[in-house]
Amino acid sequence: MEKIKIVKSKIFTWETLQRQIALWRFKDRKIVFTNGCFDILHLGHIELLARARALGNVLIVGLNSDESIHRIKGPHRPVNSHHARMFTIAALMFVDAVVLFEEDTPYELIKLIQPDVLVKGKDYEGLEIVGSDIVKARGGEIVTIELTRGYSTTHIIEKAQKVHI
């Protein structure tokens, strides 16, 4: 299969993802879910996603839509459109599925997926992680992963703005 087709095959709608999840469940795959903006992909994102994938057989990434990011992070974000961000995340070899969500949180998406493992960065440790009630109710686990120091999209944007001035 052509490489571009492989990448495109990992981008799902909620409906097509439901069918794929049924197949993975039939094959007794352990499903891991994480989410985020992934606006400017950097080392911290790569390490988090790779570590998340190591926790199961399948990694599904929920991606905030452009409108969702506008509401959360302000009018100047995202830098990259959700189409570009979905394609970039889907191109990673350890990501099995990417799906867009329009809401400010992935709660409804987590309800649909019913993951075995819910992953967030350590910056969420001690906080109520959206969807943890759903995952815990079915006996799943919540995992926080150490963030890679010195890497954040906001920091990269601020650094680029200083260079550009």
Contacts in CASP RR format, 6 or more apart in sequence:
PFRMAT RR
TARGET T0000
AUTHOR 0000-0000-0000
METHOD contacts of the structure
MODEL  1
MEKIKIVKSKIFTWETLQRQIALWRFKDRKIVFTNGCFDILHLGHIELLA
RARALGNVLIVGLNSDESIHRIKGPHRPVNSHHARMFTIAALMFVDAVVL
FEEDTPYELIKLIQPDVLVKGKDYEGLEIVGSDIVKARGGEIVTIELTRG
YSTTHIIEKAQKVHI
1 9 0 8 1.000
7 87 0 8 1.000
7 90 0 8 1.000
7 91 0 8 1.000
8 87 0 8 1.000
8 90 0 8 1.000
10 90 0 8 1.000
10 95 0 8 1.000
10 96 0 8 1.000
10 97 0 8 1.000
10 98 0 8 1.000
11 86 0 8 1.000
11 87 0 8 1.000
11 90 0 8 1.000
11 97 0 8 1.000
11 98 0 8 1.000
11 99 0 8 1.000
12 20 0 8 1.000
12 97 0 8 1.000
12 98 0 8 1.000
12 99 0 8 1.000
13 99 0 8 1.000
14 99 0 8 1.000
14 109 0 8 1.000
14 112 0 8 1.000
17 60 0 8 1.000
17 97 0 8 1.000
17 99 0 8 1.000
17 112 0 8 1.000
17 113 0 8 1.000
18 112 0 8 1.000
20 97 0 8 1.000
21 31 0 8 1.000
21 113 0 8 1.000
21 114 0 8 1.000
24 31 0 8 1.000
24 57 0 8 1.000
24 58 0 8 1.000
25 31 0 8 1.000
29 56 0 8 1.000
29 57 0 8 1.000
29 58 0 8 1.000
30 55 0 8 1.000
30 56 0 8 1.000
30 57 0 8 1.000
30 58 0 8 1.000
30 116 0 8 1.000
30 117 0 8 1.000
31 56 0 8 1.000
31 57 0 8 1.000
31 58 0 8 1.000
31 60 0 8 1.000
31 113 0 8 1.000
31 114 0 8 1.000
31 115 0 8 1.000
31 116 0 8 1.000
31 117 0 8 1.000
32 52 0 8 1.000
32 53 0 8 1.000
32 55 0 8 1.000
32 56 0 8 1.000
32 58 0 8 1.000
32 59 0 8 1.000
32 60 0 8 1.000
32 115 0 8 1.000
32 116 0 8 1.000
32 117 0 8 1.000
32 118 0 8 1.000
32 119 0 8 1.000
33 59 0 8 1.000
33 60 0 8 1.000
33 61 0 8 1.000
33 62 0 8 1.000
33 106 0 8 1.000
33 110 0 8 1.000
33 113 0 8 1.000
33 115 0 8 1.000
33 117 0 8 1.000
33 118 0 8 1.000
33 119 0 8 1.000
34 48 0 8 1.000
34 49 0 8 1.000
34 52 0 8 1.000
34 59 0 8 1.000
34 60 0 8 1.000
34 61 0 8 1.000
34 62 0 8 1.000
34 118 0 8 1.000
34 119 0 8 1.000
34 120 0 8 1.000
35 61 0 8 1.000
35 62 0 8 1.000
35 63 0 8 1.000
35 64 0 8 1.000
35 101 0 8 1.000
35 106 0 8 1.000
35 109 0 8 1.000
36 61 0 8 1.000
36 62 0 8 1.000
36 63 0 8 1.000
36 64 0 8 1.000
36 106 0 8 1.000
37 63 0 8 1.000
37 64 0 8 1.000
37 69 0 8 1.000
37 72 0 8 1.000
37 73 0 8 1.000
37 77 0 8 1.000
37 78 0 8 1.000
37 85 0 8 1.000
37 153 0 8 1.000
38 45 0 8 1.000
38 61 0 8 1.000
38 63 0 8 1.000
38 85 0 8 1.000
38 88 0 8 1.000
38 89 0 8 1.000
39 69 0 8 1.000
39 77 0 8 1.000
39 78 0 8 1.000
39 79 0 8 1.000
39 80 0 8 1.000
39 85 0 8 1.000
39 153 0 8 1.000
40 79 0 8 1.000
40 80 0 8 1.000
40 153 0 8 1.000
40 156 0 8 1.000
40 157 0 8 1.000
41 85 0 8 1.000
41 88 0 8 1.000
41 89 0 8 1.000
42 151 0 8 1.000
42 152 0 8 1.000
42 153 0 8 1.000
42 156 0 8 1.000
43 148 0 8 1.000
43 151 0 8 1.000
44 147 0 8 1.000
44 148 0 8 1.000
44 151 0 8 1.000
45 151 0 8 1.000
46 92 0 8 1.000
47 148 0 8 1.000
48 119 0 8 1.000
48 121 0 8 1.000
48 145 0 8 1.000
48 147 0 8 1.000
48 148 0 8 1.000
49 59 0 8 1.000
49 61 0 8 1.000
49 89 0 8 1.000
49 92 0 8 1.000
49 94 0 8 1.000
49 95 0 8 1.000
50 94 0 8 1.000
51 119 0 8 1.000
51 145 0 8 1.000
52 59 0 8 1.000
52 117 0 8 1.000
52 119 0 8 1.000
52 143 0 8 1.000
52 145 0 8 1.000
53 59 0 8 1.000
53 94 0 8 1.000
53 95 0 8 1.000
53 96 0 8 1.000
55 117 0 8 1.000
55 119 0 8 1.000
55 143 0 8 1.000
56 116 0 8 1.000
56 117 0 8 1.000
58 96 0 8 1.000
58 97 0 8 1.000
59 94 0 8 1.000
59 95 0 8 1.000
59 96 0 8 1.000
59 97 0 8 1.000
60 96 0 8 1.000
60 97 0 8 1.000
60 98 0 8 1.000
60 99 0 8 1.000
60 113 0 8 1.000
60 115 0 8 1.000
61 89 0 8 1.000
61 95 0 8 1.000
61 97 0 8 1.000
61 98 0 8 1.000
61 99 0 8 1.000
62 98 0 8 1.000
62 99 0 8 1.000
62 100 0 8 1.000
62 101 0 8 1.000
62 106 0 8 1.000
62 109 0 8 1.000
63 82 0 8 1.000
63 85 0 8 1.000
63 86 0 8 1.000
63 89 0 8 1.000
63 98 0 8 1.000
63 99 0 8 1.000
63 100 0 8 1.000
63 101 0 8 1.000
64 72 0 8 1.000
64 82 0 8 1.000
64 100 0 8 1.000
64 101 0 8 1.000
65 82 0 8 1.000
65 100 0 8 1.000
65 101 0 8 1.000
65 102 0 8 1.000
66 78 0 8 1.000
66 81 0 8 1.000
66 82 0 8 1.000
67 102 0 8 1.000
68 101 0 8 1.000
68 102 0 8 1.000
68 103 0 8 1.000
68 104 0 8 1.000
69 77 0 8 1.000
69 78 0 8 1.000
70 77 0 8 1.000
70 78 0 8 1.000
71 104 0 8 1.000
72 104 0 8 1.000
78 85 0 8 1.000
79 153 0 8 1.000
79 157 0 8 1.000
80 88 0 8 1.000
82 100 0 8 1.000
86 98 0 8 1.000
86 100 0 8 1.000
89 95 0 8 1.000
89 98 0 8 1.000
90 98 0 8 1.000
99 109 0 8 1.000
101 108 0 8 1.000
101 109 0 8 1.000
103 109 0 8 1.000
105 130 0 8 1.000
106 130 0 8 1.000
106 131 0 8 1.000
107 130 0 8 1.000
107 131 0 8 1.000
107 134 0 8 1.000
110 118 0 8 1.000
110 130 0 8 1.000
110 131 0 8 1.000
110 134 0 8 1.000
110 135 0 8 1.000
111 131 0 8 1.000
111 134 0 8 1.000
114 134 0 8 1.000
114 135 0 8 1.000
114 138 0 8 1.000
115 135 0 8 1.000
115 140 0 8 1.000
116 135 0 8 1.000
116 140 0 8 1.000
116 141 0 8 1.000
117 135 0 8 1.000
117 140 0 8 1.000
117 141 0 8 1.000
117 142 0 8 1.000
117 143 0 8 1.000
118 129 0 8 1.000
118 131 0 8 1.000
118 132 0 8 1.000
118 135 0 8 1.000
118 140 0 8 1.000
118 141 0 8 1.000
118 142 0 8 1.000
118 143 0 8 1.000
119 143 0 8 1.000
119 144 0 8 1.000
119 145 0 8 1.000
120 129 0 8 1.000
120 142 0 8 1.000
120 143 0 8 1.000
120 144 0 8 1.000
120 145 0 8 1.000
121 144 0 8 1.000
121 145 0 8 1.000
121 146 0 8 1.000
121 147 0 8 1.000
122 144 0 8 1.000
122 145 0 8 1.000
122 146 0 8 1.000
122 147 0 8 1.000
123 147 0 8 1.000
124 144 0 8 1.000
125 144 0 8 1.000
129 142 0 8 1.000
129 144 0 8 1.000
132 142 0 8 1.000
135 141 0 8 1.000
135 142 0 8 1.000
136 142 0 8 1.000
END
